[in-house]
Amino acid sequence: MTTHDVEIAIVGAGFSGLGAAIRLAQDDFTDYLILDRGADFGGTWRDNTYPGAACDVPSHLYSYSFAQNPDWTRSYSHQPEIHRYINDVAAAHDIAANTWFHTEVTKATWDEATETWLLDITGDGDVDQVRARVLVGAVGPLCEPNLPDIDGIESFDGQLVHSARWDNDYDFTGKRVAVIGTGASAIQIVPQLAKTVGHLDVYQRTAPWIIPRTERPYLPVENWAFKNIPGLQNLIRGTIYTANESVAAGMTYAPTALKPVEALCRANIFRGIRDRGLREQVTPTFAVGCKRILKSNEWYPTLARDNVDLVTDRIARITSNAVITADGTEHPVDAIVVATGFHVTDSPVFDTIHGVGGTSLADTWSAGGMKGYKGTFIHGFPNMALLIGPSTGLGHTSMVYMIESQLNYLLDYLRKTRKAGITRTEVTKDAQERYSAALQKKLKNSVWVNGGCASWYQDEHGNITALWPGFTFNFRNATRRFDIAAYAVTTGTLPAAEATAISDAVIASA
Ligand code: N01
């Protein structure tokens, strides 16, 4: 066994992993290593190459605050441009030098004797284990595709593809195609496919709420202004951010305040579809905001096309060449696109991380669902920080803002523990329980609990464990400083209580 030693191992080279590396290097934590199974930076923006893939958060907010981009070509960016942006930022900070691509972490195990994490890896090189003092999990919640459990799907002989594993070599031209799902991915794929396929069946289980998308290309003069007028990009970011936070207020505290958004969605249906029956089929039956509010100008006109059918009957099974619906109708197809989302609250990644006593994250969360402290640290998993961990997801604004908040917390943790000589840091069960209970209490009046929908924000027990409730600036404030009182710490060989007292004193004098 060949082991590589490093102070901080980061798993994942997407927005969060790259952001962590940049902040670490800036703060003189240079002994870090990123491990990623892919070929370059980008994470979900590298992996989702389906036609029409784009972001539904405006470009100026969906980017790092420390790497603003005056050259965005559109008000909302598409996947190739975001992928390029992430790789450009990585190159500007020379992060590839500390990154192993084509390297998959198959298991992460906490080793109590050495107070380190041992990562089993498979990759191009001859190293098969990485040992790190600190593990930063940056794989994101949208990395493991959810393949629908439909009877007979494995017997389908045609092209079967998940939205996040697109096969760009397959030619859909003139084909009979089924798209299963009507979430954020499907509403981007379907309008593009409809232009080239022979016939398209769209399988809708739940109609989503969709507002118009105000996307447009930037004029050269605007790009000039972004580059040359000091503070302009910050002003735009602030304006978008503030507008989005007003939606958070409605979602969390007063869902009826979202009625104007619902009216906008209804007008979008009315404008896009003439047929009354079809309008009825696409009108959601749950409160707006309960599931992610989608953005599209093309979805409804596409469903009204002659070569597109919306199918709302339940799928009973799939045969070698057709989708069979519950009413017994056979829908012959050459290709099936499953745009059925991701394993978020039940990710297979949770089976691969083993904390104190060898207990996996999956087992830790099996009874009570995903729980953590400030979305970052988890009791039973010392010296490990998860980026976009429990209760950090958003339905209304940029995840990059949440990631940067977590990076502030991560860096303050590293600075304080380094200064105090702390070798082992574990959030206490009590702090974690109190934090989780407070979040659940906050959710009581929210649209996610009372809106009458099922979504990936919920776990199998119906608890909302993937989503941050409320304003994101509250999360920013909560993560501004590493609050060591919530943690049990060890300094070298000293017992925890003594170490905490020493560390508190050191930090207080810092
Ligand atoms: O996945 P989803 P997604 N039979 O889980 C249906 C981000 N994202 O990939 O609603 C039939 O939202 C399911 O039906 P129902 C964004 O955060 C962002 O589209 O559960 N149907 C639903 O319609 C987003 O929220 C962008 O009844 C089945 C769909 O599949 C997240 O990714 C772009 C089924 C899944 O929708 C996930 O979006 C794209 C079954 N067995 C994605 N199982 C941006 O613009 C599931 N469905 C930033």
Residues whose N, C-alpha, C, O or C-beta is under 5 A from the ligand:
A	BS01	N01	A54 C55 D56 P148 D149 I180 G181 T182 G183 A184 S185 A186 R205 T206 R292 A339 T340 G341 F342 A454 W456
